[in-house]
Amino acid sequence: MSEQDNLQEADGKKEVTASVENNEDSTTTKHENLDKPEDTETDDKVISEIEESNAEDAEDEGNIDRHSIEKKDYEKMSLDALADELENLVKNQKVQAIKTHVEEIRSEFKSKFSSLLDEKKEEFLNEGGNEIDFFYSNPTQKRYKDAIKEYRSNLNAHYKGLEKSLKDNLAERLEIIEEIKGLINVEENINTTYKHFKDLQERWRKAGPIPRDKYNNAWNSYHHHVEIFYDFLHLNRDLRDLDFKHNLEQKTKIIERAEELAQDDNHNRAFRELQVLHKMWKEELGPVDKEHREGIWKRFKAATKKIHDKRQVYFDQLDIEFEKNLENKKIIIEKITIIGDKGAKTHSEWQKKIKEVEALRNEFFEAGKVPIKVNEATWASFKTAVRKFNKKKNSYYKDLKKDQYDNLQKKQELIKIAEDNKDSDDFEATTPLMKKIQSDWKKIGHVPRKNSDKIWNQFKAACNHYFDRLHAAKNEANKEEIEAYEAKVKLLEEIKSLEFSGNKETDLETIKIHIEKWKAIGNVPSNKRYIEGKLNKTLDVSFKSLKLNKTEAELIKFDNKLETLNNAEDSRHLDNERSFISKKINEVKSEINQLENNLQFFTNVDESNPLVKDVIDNVKKQKEALELWKTKLRKIKELY
């Protein structure tokens, strides 16, 4: 007889028996429905859900629990984290237990890598690459592909070995069913028959997993013939009642545990353990006495329904959360769409928009899950919005690339001019030209990034070569001035280290001698004239230590300054000094007039009044300054 014939025969006998003894205990959906007319469609649905899950577990492995493996929030993981998690699952978990985990990781990795691929492609095109030449890969992708390859290899090996095992186990179970059928009406001692029956039950428990699509039929047939055997066993009620009592005790414990689970707030954990309890009820325990069958089943079903209802409320709350996530993602997509529609006009504006879109992309990925029915549509809308933005951005940068290549051509022309003239000895004609092309270079604008450093270094080298030669030539021509500068540096240090005797006239004479030495050295290069300012600061310190009159000190320094200005090649320096002094004289005169006018307002006020005294002192100070400026002007006029 074939396996199919066996199952059909078993099903046929089950129908006959069920119609006669509709109160016989069975945990299968079909049989229970016969003696539970009050069952609702919801009750049947949850029982069927448990049956299907247990059938799936039974096919995979006798003791496998795929639900015990934690499902992490893959949507919020980075590519590296997803690859790490996949490698960990493939390496440390049974291949048949990680299918849903692998599929979710695969979906998230594919989405995120696709997004990264779009970014890298945009960068490639923005740098002038051709779309047909684009290729991108990274180590994380390779790790992911290797882990997927290993998973598929392990899965194929598992199913290859499992196929024969499931077939053999099914044959074993059908054989056990046939042997149980053969126990009825056998001519032997009932105790011997009962012992044989218990041995067959133990063989059944150890027979191993069978194909999922054969699971319920095989169990229905098995329980059907077990019940027939117990009906046959009425000849020896002691043995039957002992089994009924044991089964009732165990099923009561299962019910009590189910009722405890109904109070557990961890809904997934409670439901997973409930599946185990249903499996024990169905696979490990037989019937109970008829008077208890309906009552214990209703009690077990009530606890099952309560766990299911609490779990359904939990999933309803998840649905609400998913709907909120969906609304957030729609808002994010709309923001990206608006940015894409608006676009930008400059490189800096586009860079700002790129950062905004990148932030929105990250926000989208972190927004959480959405209802599964709209997941693909939401992802498609997101990618459409991002691609629309990228298309407009790419269009801008393609036009920008054209401008950059035009700029590159212009700068290459300037490089040629610089290199053609870098060795010119006609400094008078070439220097303005070199300065002009440097100015033109700054005005041209950006060139492609891959060329930027190269052409700048080439241009800078040619310009530096020319100006180094120019400076060397000027240094040679100004050799005497450079030597004068070096001599003044040494003399300045000497003046700083002067030690005075304490005799004002003697020490003043010493300072004047050093000033004359300073004058005798001569002029310094124009870019070194700051040395004169350093001398004046040093002289101020010396004059202060001698308690020299401020006017006298100023005139000594001014005489030295006039000497320098008078010996300069450019007479404009002396003219500028004369104009400056004349201007200061006018300013001081104006200040004095203002102060004297202010004094006229203080009539009948004693000069000891602090306010009046301050004004009078200020007038005196300004008149002294005026005399100093006039003296300086006379000295300049004497030179003319």
C-alpha positions as CSV (number, residue, x, y, z in Angstrom):
1,M,0.0,0.0,0.0
2,S,1.4,3.5,-0.9
3,E,1.8,6.3,1.6
4,Q,-1.1,8.2,0.0
5,D,-3.4,5.1,0.2
6,N,-2.4,4.7,3.9
7,L,-3.3,8.3,4.6
8,Q,-6.6,8.1,2.7
9,E,-7.6,5.0,4.5
10,A,-6.7,6.6,7.8
11,D,-8.8,9.6,7.0
12,G,-11.7,7.5,6.0
13,K,-11.7,5.5,9.2
14,K,-11.4,8.7,11.2
15,E,-14.6,10.1,9.7
16,V,-16.6,7.0,10.6
17,T,-15.3,6.9,14.1
18,A,-15.7,10.6,14.6
19,S,-19.4,10.4,13.6
20,V,-20.0,7.7,16.2
21,E,-17.9,9.0,19.1
22,N,-17.8,12.7,18.5
23,N,-16.5,13.3,22.1
24,E,-13.3,11.5,21.6
25,D,-10.3,13.8,22.5
26,S,-8.0,15.0,19.7
27,T,-6.0,18.2,19.4
28,T,-6.3,18.5,15.6
29,T,-8.4,21.3,14.3
30,K,-10.7,19.0,12.2
31,H,-11.4,16.6,15.0
32,E,-11.9,19.3,17.7
33,N,-14.4,21.1,15.6
34,L,-16.7,18.1,15.7
35,D,-17.3,18.3,19.4
36,K,-17.0,22.0,19.9
37,P,-20.0,23.6,18.1
38,E,-19.4,26.9,20.0
39,D,-15.9,27.5,18.5
40,T,-15.6,30.8,16.7
41,E,-13.8,31.5,13.5
42,T,-11.2,33.5,15.5
43,D,-10.6,30.5,17.7
44,D,-10.1,28.2,14.7
45,K,-7.7,30.8,13.1
46,V,-5.4,31.0,16.1
47,I,-5.4,27.2,16.5
48,S,-4.6,26.8,12.8
49,E,-1.8,29.4,13.2
50,I,-0.2,27.3,16.0
51,E,-0.7,24.1,14.0
52,E,1.0,25.5,10.9
53,S,4.0,26.9,12.9
54,N,4.4,23.6,14.7
55,A,4.2,21.7,11.4
56,E,7.0,24.0,10.0
57,D,9.2,23.4,13.1
58,A,8.6,19.6,12.8
59,E,9.7,19.6,9.2
60,D,12.9,21.5,10.0
61,E,14.1,19.7,13.1
62,G,12.5,17.9,16.0
63,N,13.7,20.5,18.6
64,I,14.5,23.6,16.5
65,D,13.1,26.9,17.7
66,R,13.6,29.6,15.1
67,H,11.7,32.1,17.3
68,S,14.4,32.0,20.0
69,I,16.8,33.9,17.7
70,E,16.6,37.6,18.4
71,K,15.3,39.7,15.5
72,K,17.1,43.0,15.6
73,D,16.1,46.3,14.1
74,Y,17.8,45.7,10.8
75,E,16.4,48.9,9.2
76,K,18.5,51.1,11.5
77,M,21.7,49.1,11.0
78,S,24.6,50.3,8.8
79,L,25.9,48.1,6.0
80,D,28.8,47.0,8.1
81,A,26.5,46.0,11.0
82,L,24.2,44.1,8.6
83,A,27.2,42.2,7.2
84,D,28.4,41.4,10.8
85,E,25.0,40.2,11.8
86,L,24.6,38.0,8.7
87,E,28.0,36.4,9.3
88,N,27.2,35.8,12.9
89,L,23.9,34.0,12.0
90,V,25.4,31.9,9.3
91,K,28.3,30.9,11.5
92,N,26.5,30.3,14.8
93,Q,22.9,29.3,14.1
94,K,21.3,26.4,12.4
95,V,20.7,27.2,8.7
96,Q,17.0,26.1,8.8
97,A,16.3,28.5,11.7
98,I,17.5,31.8,10.2
99,K,15.5,32.0,7.0
100,T,13.4,35.0,7.9
101,H,16.4,36.8,9.5
102,V,18.5,36.4,6.4
103,E,15.7,37.6,4.2
104,E,15.2,40.8,6.2
105,I,18.9,41.4,6.3
106,R,19.1,40.8,2.6
107,S,16.3,43.2,1.9
108,E,17.8,46.0,4.0
109,F,21.4,45.5,2.7
110,K,20.1,45.6,-0.9
111,S,18.2,48.8,-0.3
112,K,21.1,50.6,1.6
113,F,23.8,49.4,-0.9
114,S,21.6,50.5,-3.8
115,S,21.4,53.9,-2.3
116,L,25.2,54.0,-1.7
117,L,25.7,52.8,-5.3
118,D,23.7,55.8,-6.5
119,E,25.9,58.2,-4.5
120,K,29.1,56.7,-5.8
121,K,27.8,56.8,-9.4
122,E,26.9,60.5,-9.0
123,E,30.4,61.2,-7.7
124,F,31.9,59.3,-10.6
125,L,29.8,61.2,-13.2
126,N,30.5,64.6,-11.4
127,E,34.2,63.9,-11.8
128,G,33.8,63.6,-15.6
129,G,33.4,59.8,-15.8
130,N,31.3,58.0,-18.4
131,E,28.3,56.1,-17.1
132,I,29.2,53.0,-19.1
133,D,32.5,52.8,-17.3
134,F,31.1,53.0,-13.8
135,F,31.9,50.2,-11.4
136,Y,31.8,50.1,-7.6
137,S,32.5,47.5,-5.0
138,N,33.7,47.5,-1.4
139,P,34.9,45.1,1.3
140,T,31.6,45.1,3.1
141,Q,29.7,44.1,0.0
142,K,32.2,41.2,-0.5
143,R,31.7,40.0,3.1
144,Y,27.9,40.1,2.6
145,K,28.1,38.2,-0.6
146,D,30.4,35.6,0.9
147,A,28.0,35.1,3.8
148,I,25.0,34.8,1.5
149,K,26.9,32.3,-0.6
150,E,27.8,30.2,2.5
151,Y,24.2,30.4,3.7
152,R,22.8,29.1,0.4
153,S,25.4,26.4,0.3
154,N,24.5,25.3,3.9
155,L,20.8,25.5,3.1
156,N,21.2,23.3,0.0
157,A,23.2,20.8,1.9
158,H,20.6,20.8,4.7
159,Y,17.6,20.2,2.3
160,K,19.5,17.6,0.3
161,G,20.1,15.6,3.5
162,L,16.7,16.4,4.9
163,E,14.7,15.2,1.9
164,K,15.6,11.5,2.4
165,S,15.3,11.8,6.2
166,L,11.8,13.2,6.0
167,K,10.7,10.5,3.6
168,D,12.1,7.7,5.8
169,N,10.5,9.2,8.9
170,L,7.2,9.4,7.2
171,A,7.4,5.8,6.2
172,E,8.3,4.9,9.8
173,R,5.3,6.7,11.1
174,L,2.9,5.2,8.6
175,E,4.3,1.8,9.6
176,I,3.6,2.5,13.3
177,I,0.0,3.5,12.4
178,E,-0.4,0.2,10.6
179,E,0.9,-1.7,13.6
180,I,-1.5,0.1,16.0
181,K,-4.3,-0.8,13.6
182,G,-3.2,-4.4,13.8
183,L,-3.4,-4.5,17.6
184,I,-7.2,-4.5,17.6
185,N,-8.8,-7.9,18.0
186,V,-5.5,-9.7,18.3
187,E,-5.6,-13.0,20.1
188,E,-3.1,-12.4,22.9
189,N,-3.0,-11.3,26.5
190,I,-4.3,-7.8,26.8
191,N,-1.3,-6.7,29.0
192,T,1.0,-7.9,26.3
193,T,-1.0,-6.0,23.7
194,Y,-1.0,-2.9,25.9
195,K,2.8,-3.1,26.3
196,H,3.2,-3.4,22.6
197,F,1.0,-0.3,22.2
198,K,3.1,1.7,24.6
199,D,6.3,0.6,22.7
200,L,4.7,1.8,19.5
201,Q,3.9,5.2,21.1
202,E,7.5,5.6,22.2
203,R,8.6,4.7,18.6
204,W,6.3,7.4,17.3
205,R,7.7,10.0,19.6
206,K,11.2,9.2,18.4
207,A,10.4,8.8,14.8
208,G,11.7,12.3,13.7
209,P,10.4,15.1,11.5
210,I,8.3,14.5,8.4
211,P,7.3,16.7,5.5
212,R,5.2,19.7,6.5
213,D,2.3,18.9,4.1
214,K,2.0,15.4,5.6
215,Y,2.2,16.5,9.2
216,N,-1.5,17.1,10.1
217,N,-2.8,14.1,8.1
218,A,-0.2,11.8,9.8
219,W,-1.1,13.1,13.3
220,N,-4.8,12.9,12.6
221,S,-4.5,9.3,11.4
222,Y,-2.3,8.4,14.4
223,H,-4.6,9.9,17.0
224,H,-7.6,8.3,15.3
225,H,-6.2,4.8,15.6
226,V,-5.0,5.5,19.1
227,E,-8.5,6.4,20.1
228,I,-9.8,3.2,18.4
229,F,-7.3,1.3,20.4
230,Y,-8.5,2.9,23.7
231,D,-12.1,1.9,22.7
232,F,-10.8,-1.6,22.2
233,L,-9.1,-1.4,25.6
234,H,-12.4,-1.1,27.5
235,L,-12.0,-4.8,28.1
236,N,-9.2,-3.8,30.6
237,R,-10.4,-0.6,32.1
238,D,-7.6,-0.4,34.7
239,L,-5.0,0.1,32.0
240,R,-7.2,2.6,30.2
241,D,-8.2,4.6,33.3
242,L,-4.5,4.8,34.4
243,D,-3.6,6.4,31.0
244,F,-6.6,8.7,31.2
245,K,-5.6,9.8,34.7
246,H,-2.0,10.4,33.6
247,N,-3.1,12.4,30.5
248,L,-5.6,14.5,32.5
249,E,-2.9,15.4,35.0
250,Q,-0.4,16.4,32.3
251,K,-3.0,18.3,30.3
252,T,-4.2,20.2,33.5
253,K,-0.5,21.2,34.0
254,I,-0.4,22.5,30.4
255,I,-3.6,24.5,31.0
256,E,-2.3,26.0,34.2
257,R,0.9,27.0,32.4
258,A,-1.1,28.5,29.6
259,E,-3.2,30.5,32.0
260,E,0.1,31.8,33.6
261,L,1.3,32.8,30.2
262,A,-1.9,34.7,29.6
263,Q,-0.6,37.1,32.3
264,D,2.8,37.5,30.7
265,D,3.4,40.9,29.1
266,N,6.0,39.5,26.7
267,H,3.5,38.6,24.0
268,N,5.9,37.0,21.6
269,R,7.5,34.8,24.3
270,A,4.1,33.8,25.6
271,F,2.9,32.8,22.2
272,R,6.1,30.8,21.4
273,E,5.7,28.8,24.6
274,L,2.0,28.4,23.9
275,Q,3.0,26.7,20.6
276,V,5.2,24.3,22.6
277,L,2.3,23.6,25.0
278,H,0.0,22.8,22.0
279,K,2.7,20.5,20.6
280,M,3.0,18.7,23.9
281,W,-0.8,18.4,24.1
282,K,-1.0,17.0,20.6
283,E,2.2,15.0,20.2
284,E,3.0,13.7,23.7
285,L,-0.4,13.1,25.4
286,G,-3.3,10.9,24.6
287,P,-7.0,11.1,25.4
288,V,-8.6,11.7,28.8
289,D,-11.9,10.3,30.2
290,K,-14.9,11.5,28.2
291,E,-16.4,13.4,31.1
292,H,-13.4,15.7,31.1
293,R,-12.6,16.0,27.4
294,E,-14.8,19.0,26.5
295,G,-14.1,20.9,29.8
296,I,-10.3,20.8,29.6
297,W,-10.3,21.6,25.9
298,K,-12.5,24.7,26.5
299,R,-10.3,25.8,29.3
300,F,-7.1,25.3,27.3
301,K,-8.8,27.1,24.3
302,A,-9.8,30.0,26.5
303,A,-6.3,30.5,27.8
304,T,-5.0,30.2,24.2
305,K,-7.5,32.8,23.0
306,K,-6.6,35.2,25.8
307,I,-2.9,35.0,24.8
308,H,-3.8,35.5,21.2
309,D,-6.0,38.5,21.9
310,K,-3.3,40.2,24.0
311,R,-0.8,39.5,21.2
312,Q,-3.2,40.9,18.7
313,V,-3.5,44.1,20.7
314,Y,0.3,44.3,20.7
315,F,0.4,43.9,17.0
316,D,-2.4,46.5,16.6
317,Q,-0.3,48.9,18.6
318,L,2.6,48.1,16.3
319,D,0.4,48.8,13.3
320,I,-0.3,52.2,14.8
321,E,3.4,52.9,15.3
322,F,4.1,51.7,11.7
323,E,1.4,54.1,10.5
324,K,3.1,57.0,12.3
325,N,6.5,55.9,10.8
326,L,4.8,55.9,7.4
327,E,3.6,59.4,7.9
328,N,7.1,60.6,9.0
329,K,8.6,58.9,5.9
330,K,6.0,60.6,3.6
331,I,7.0,64.0,5.1
332,I,10.7,63.2,4.5
333,I,10.0,62.1,0.9
334,E,8.0,65.4,0.4
335,K,10.9,67.4,1.8
336,I,13.3,65.7,-0.6
337,T,10.9,66.3,-3.5
338,I,10.6,70.0,-2.7
339,I,14.4,70.4,-2.5
340,G,14.8,68.5,-5.8
341,D,12.1,70.7,-7.5
342,K,13.7,73.9,-6.2
343,G,17.3,73.0,-7.0
344,A,20.2,75.5,-6.6
345,K,22.1,77.9,-8.8
346,T,25.7,77.8,-7.4
347,H,28.1,75.1,-6.3
348,S,28.0,76.3,-2.6
349,E,24.2,76.2,-2.7
350,W,24.2,72.7,-4.2
351,Q,26.7,71.5,-1.6
352,K,24.3,72.8,1.1
353,K,21.3,71.0,-0.6
354,I,23.3,67.8,-0.8
355,K,24.0,67.8,2.9
356,E,20.3,68.5,3.6
357,V,19.2,65.5,1.4
358,E,21.8,63.3,3.0
359,A,20.5,64.2,6.5
360,L,16.9,63.5,5.3
361,R,18.1,60.1,3.9
362,N,19.6,59.2,7.2
363,E,16.4,60.3,8.9
364,F,14.3,58.1,6.5
365,F,16.4,55.1,7.3
366,E,16.1,55.7,11.1
367,A,12.3,56.4,11.0
368,G,11.4,52.8,11.7
369,K,9.3,50.2,9.9
370,V,6.1,50.9,8.0
371,P,3.1,48.5,7.3
372,I,4.4,45.7,5.1
373,K,1.7,46.3,2.5
374,V,3.1,49.7,1.7
375,N,6.8,49.0,2.3
376,E,7.8,48.6,-1.3
377,A,5.7,51.5,-2.5
378,T,7.2,53.8,0.2
379,W,10.8,52.7,-0.7
380,A,10.0,53.3,-4.4
381,S,8.7,56.8,-3.7
382,F,11.8,57.6,-1.6
383,K,14.1,56.4,-4.4
384,T,12.1,58.4,-7.0
385,A,12.5,61.6,-4.9
386,V,16.2,61.1,-4.4
387,R,16.8,60.2,-8.0
388,K,14.9,63.3,-9.1
389,F,17.1,65.4,-6.9
390,N,20.2,63.7,-8.2
391,K,19.2,64.1,-11.8
392,K,18.9,67.9,-11.4
393,K,22.1,68.0,-9.4
394,N,23.9,66.0,-12.0
395,S,22.6,68.2,-14.8
396,Y,24.1,71.3,-13.0
397,Y,27.4,69.6,-12.4
398,K,27.6,68.5,-16.0
399,D,27.2,72.1,-17.1
400,L,29.7,73.1,-14.5
401,K,32.2,70.5,-15.8
402,K,32.0,72.1,-19.2
403,D,32.8,75.5,-17.7
404,Q,35.6,73.9,-15.7
405,Y,37.1,72.4,-18.8
406,D,36.9,75.8,-20.5
407,N,38.7,77.3,-17.4
408,L,41.3,74.5,-17.7
409,Q,42.0,75.6,-21.2
410,K,42.4,79.2,-20.2
411,K,44.7,78.4,-17.3
412,Q,46.8,76.1,-19.5
413,E,47.3,79.2,-21.8
414,L,48.5,81.2,-18.9
415,I,50.9,78.4,-17.9
416,K,52.4,78.6,-21.4
417,I,52.9,82.4,-21.1
418,A,54.5,81.9,-17.6
419,E,56.9,79.2,-18.8
420,D,57.8,81.1,-22.0
421,N,58.8,84.2,-19.9
422,K,60.2,82.7,-16.8
423,D,63.8,83.1,-18.0
424,S,63.4,86.6,-19.4
425,D,66.0,89.2,-18.4
426,D,63.9,92.1,-19.5
427,F,62.5,92.6,-16.0
428,E,61.0,96.0,-16.7
429,A,58.7,94.6,-19.4
430,T,58.2,91.1,-18.1
431,T,57.3,91.9,-14.4
432,P,54.0,93.6,-15.3
433,L,53.1,90.7,-17.6
434,M,53.8,88.1,-14.9
435,K,51.8,90.1,-12.4
436,K,48.9,90.4,-14.9
437,I,48.7,86.6,-15.6
438,Q,48.7,86.0,-11.8
439,S,45.7,88.3,-11.5
440,D,44.0,86.7,-14.5
441,W,44.5,83.2,-13.0
442,K,42.6,84.2,-9.9
443,K,39.7,85.5,-11.9
444,I,39.2,82.4,-14.1
445,G,37.5,80.1,-11.6
446,H,37.5,76.4,-10.9
447,V,38.9,73.6,-13.0
448,P,38.2,69.8,-12.7
449,R,39.4,68.5,-9.4
450,K,41.7,65.9,-10.9
451,N,43.6,68.7,-12.8
452,S,43.6,71.4,-10.1
453,D,46.7,70.6,-8.1
454,K,48.8,69.6,-11.2
455,I,48.2,72.9,-13.2
456,W,48.5,75.1,-10.1
457,N,51.9,73.6,-9.2
458,Q,53.0,74.0,-12.8
459,F,51.9,77.6,-12.9
460,K,53.3,78.4,-9.5
461,A,56.7,76.9,-10.3
462,A,57.0,79.0,-13.5
463,C,56.1,82.2,-11.6
464,N,58.3,81.5,-8.6
465,H,61.2,80.8,-11.0
466,Y,60.8,84.2,-12.6
467,F,60.3,86.2,-9.3
468,D,63.2,84.4,-7.6
469,R,65.4,85.6,-10.5
470,L,63.9,89.1,-10.2
471,H,64.6,89.3,-6.4
472,A,68.1,87.9,-6.9
473,A,68.8,90.6,-9.4
474,K,67.4,93.3,-7.2
475,N,69.4,92.0,-4.2
476,E,72.5,92.2,-6.3
477,A,71.7,95.8,-7.2
478,N,70.9,96.7,-3.6
479,K,73.8,94.9,-2.1
480,E,75.1,98.1,-0.4
481,E,71.7,98.8,1.1
482,I,71.5,95.2,2.4
483,E,74.9,95.6,4.0
484,A,73.8,98.9,5.5
485,Y,70.7,97.2,7.0
486,E,72.9,94.5,8.5
487,A,75.2,97.1,10.0
488,K,72.3,99.0,11.5
489,V,71.0,95.8,13.1
490,K,74.3,95.4,14.8
491,L,74.5,99.1,15.8
492,L,70.9,98.9,17.2
493,E,71.9,96.1,19.5
494,E,74.9,98.1,20.6
495,I,72.7,101.1,21.4
496,K,70.3,98.9,23.4
497,S,73.3,97.7,25.5
498,L,74.7,101.1,26.3
499,E,75.6,101.7,30.0
500,F,75.2,105.3,31.0
501,S,77.5,107.1,33.5
502,G,74.8,109.1,35.2
503,N,76.1,112.4,33.8
504,K,73.3,113.7,31.6
505,E,75.5,115.7,29.2
506,T,78.1,113.0,28.8
507,D,75.5,110.3,28.3
508,L,73.6,112.5,25.8
509,E,76.8,113.0,23.8
510,T,77.3,109.3,23.8
511,I,73.8,108.8,22.3
512,K,74.4,111.5,19.7
513,I,77.7,109.9,18.6
514,H,75.8,106.6,18.0
515,I,73.1,108.5,16.1
516,E,75.8,110.0,13.9
517,K,77.2,106.5,13.3
518,W,73.7,105.5,12.3
519,K,73.4,108.3,9.8
520,A,76.8,107.5,8.3
521,I,75.8,103.9,7.5
522,G,73.4,105.1,4.8
523,N,70.1,104.0,3.4
524,V,68.6,100.5,3.8
525,P,66.3,98.7,1.3
526,S,62.8,100.1,1.2
527,N,61.3,96.9,2.6
528,K,63.7,97.1,5.6
529,R,62.9,100.7,6.7
530,Y,61.1,99.4,9.7
531,I,64.6,99.4,11.3
532,E,64.2,103.2,11.7
533,G,61.2,102.7,13.9
534,K,63.0,100.2,16.1
535,L,65.8,102.8,16.6
536,N,63.3,105.5,17.7
537,K,61.8,103.1,20.3
538,T,65.3,102.3,21.6
539,L,66.1,106.0,21.8
540,D,62.9,106.7,23.7
541,V,64.0,104.2,26.4
542,S,67.4,105.9,26.6
543,F,66.0,109.4,26.7
544,K,63.6,108.4,29.4
545,S,66.4,107.0,31.6
546,L,68.3,110.3,31.1
547,K,65.2,112.3,32.0
548,L,65.7,114.3,28.8
549,N,63.2,117.0,27.9
550,K,60.6,115.5,25.6
551,T,60.9,118.3,23.0
552,E,64.7,117.9,22.9
553,A,64.4,114.1,22.5
554,E,61.9,114.5,19.7
555,L,64.1,116.9,17.8
556,I,67.1,114.6,18.1
557,K,65.1,111.7,16.6
558,F,63.6,114.0,14.0
559,D,67.1,115.2,12.9
560,N,68.0,111.5,12.3
561,K,64.8,111.0,10.4
562,L,65.4,114.1,8.2
563,E,68.9,112.8,7.4
564,T,67.4,109.5,6.1
565,L,64.6,111.2,4.2
566,N,67.0,113.7,2.6
567,N,69.3,110.9,1.4
568,A,66.6,108.8,-0.1
569,E,66.5,108.6,-3.9
570,D,62.8,109.3,-3.9
571,S,62.2,112.9,-2.9
572,R,58.5,112.3,-2.4
573,H,59.3,110.9,1.1
574,L,60.5,114.3,2.2
575,D,57.5,116.1,0.5
576,N,55.2,113.7,2.3
577,E,56.7,114.4,5.7
578,R,56.4,118.2,5.1
579,S,52.7,117.8,4.2
580,F,52.1,115.7,7.2
581,I,53.7,118.2,9.6
582,S,51.8,121.1,8.0
583,K,48.6,119.2,8.5
584,K,49.4,118.5,12.2
585,I,50.2,122.2,12.8
586,N,46.7,123.2,11.5
587,E,45.1,120.5,13.6
588,V,46.8,121.7,16.8
589,K,45.9,125.4,16.0
590,S,42.3,124.4,15.6
591,E,42.4,122.5,18.9
592,I,43.9,125.5,20.7
593,N,41.2,127.8,19.3
594,Q,38.5,125.5,20.4
595,L,39.9,125.2,24.0
596,E,40.3,129.0,24.3
597,N,36.8,129.5,23.1
598,N,35.6,127.1,25.8
599,L,37.4,129.1,28.4
600,Q,35.3,132.1,27.6
601,F,32.3,130.3,29.0
602,F,33.8,130.1,32.4
603,T,33.2,133.7,33.6
604,N,33.6,134.6,37.2
605,V,35.1,131.2,37.9
606,D,38.4,130.8,39.8
607,E,41.3,129.3,37.9
608,S,41.7,126.8,40.7
609,N,38.4,125.2,39.6
610,P,39.4,121.6,38.5
611,L,37.5,121.8,35.3
612,V,39.0,125.2,34.3
613,K,42.4,124.0,35.4
614,D,42.2,121.0,33.1
615,V,41.3,123.2,30.1
616,I,44.2,125.6,30.9
617,D,46.7,122.7,31.2
618,N,45.5,121.3,27.9
619,V,45.9,124.6,26.2
620,K,49.5,124.8,27.5
621,K,50.2,121.3,26.3
622,Q,48.8,121.9,22.8
623,K,50.9,125.1,22.5
624,E,54.1,123.2,23.4
625,A,53.2,120.6,20.8
626,L,52.6,123.4,18.3
627,E,56.0,124.9,18.9
628,L,57.5,121.4,18.3
629,W,55.7,120.9,15.1
630,K,56.8,124.4,13.9
631,T,60.4,123.6,14.7
632,K,60.2,120.4,12.7
633,L,58.7,122.4,9.8
634,R,61.5,125.0,9.9
635,K,64.1,122.2,9.8
636,I,62.5,120.7,6.7
637,K,62.3,124.1,5.0
638,E,66.0,124.6,5.6
639,L,66.7,121.5,3.5
640,Y,64.7,123.0,0.7
